[in-house]
Amino acid sequence: MTTITRRSALRFAATALGVLAAPAALAAQGSGLKFQIYKVSGGFRWRLRAGNNQVLATSGEAYKAKADCRHGIELVMRGAATATVVDVP
């Protein structure tokens, strides 16, 4: 297993998706990634969008309270900082 930083993971994902021209662009302009919270009939959901507006990730479920949705985003952000990459055969 390899441990990578959140910034490295986001940079790799963004570069692989063609969001960034080069790592220098990330430092100069920021990653361009943004979490969006939106309302659905069952409550609130989030999605992570790249700088080119492509959806990279979603909450997968609705949260009853907006605060819980925000907390879910915070958990993803913190967890990504120490996440490992595992190749699945």
N, C-alpha and C positions, 0 to 999 in steps of 0.2 A: 504494500500500500504506500501511496505517496501523499504526504501532507502538503497542501498548498494554501496560500492566503486567499482571503475573500477577493482582494483586489486582483490577484493573479487569475483567479477563476473567472471573475467577471471580464477581465481583459481578454482572456483566452476565448470565452464564449462570444463576446462581442466581435472579436477579430474573426473567429470562425464563421460567424454569420454575416461578415462583410460590413459590420456596423462601423468599424474604425479602419482608417487607412493605415495607421501605424500606432505603436504604443505611445509615441510622442504626442499624438493627437489626444490621447486619453489624459495625459498630464496637462496639456494646454487647455482643453475644452471640457474636461470632465467626461465621465463615461457616457452620458446621455441617457442612462437607464433611469426609469422612474416607475414607482409603484402607483397604481391608480386604484382608488376605492370607488366602487359603484354599487348602487342599490338594485336589488332584485326582489322578486315577490317574497322570498324566504328570509330576507335580511340584507346583509352586505357581503360583498366578495371583493377580492383584490386580484390584480394582474400586474405583472412586471413587463414593461415595454422597453424595447431597445431604442436607441436614438433614431432609427429609421421607422419607428412606430410598430415594429413587428412584436407580437406577443411572445415572450420567452417563457413565462410561467404563469400559472393561475392558482388560486387558493384551493380549488377542487371541491370546496363546500361553501355554503353560506353561513355567515355568523349572524346571530340574532341582534347583537349590539355592534355599533360602529367601533366602539372602544375595543371589543374583542377582535375585530378585524385588524385594527391597528396593532394590537398585541401580536397577532399572527405574523404580520409583516416584520415586526421587531425580532421575533423568534427566528424567522428565516434569515434576516440580516446577521444576527449574532451567530447562528449556527453555520452559516456559509463561511464565516471567518476561520473556523477550525475544521471544516468538512474535509473528508478524505475522498479521493477518487479511487474507485474500485472497478477494475475491468471485469465484466460478467461475460463468461463464455457463451 
